Amino acid sequence: MPGFPVHDLLVMIYALRPALFKTQLLHVDVETEGALTRGMTVADFRPYSYAERNVNVCLQADTDAIFDWYEKVITAACLARA
């Protein structure tokens, strides 16, 4: 969503409307020894990996549906205060 940073908002929307997101359970770890990747999170996308899948990773979001829902929530809240 260019120009509109909504990271915290997306967490709340995912909690309330998870169908608006495409996620995948993956093994994710933090690289602590790499010269080029130290401190980076690394997700294992290999289908044959035996590593424990420990994080539900968001791969895609339905931005149009998210903005539509957000607008409805904000509009309803404003009307309720009027």
Secondary structure, DSSP 8 states (H G I E B T S, - for coil): -TT---HHHHHHHHHH-GGGEEEEEEEEEE-SS-TTTTT-EEEE--TT--S---EEEEEEE-HHHHHHHHHHHHHHHHHHH-
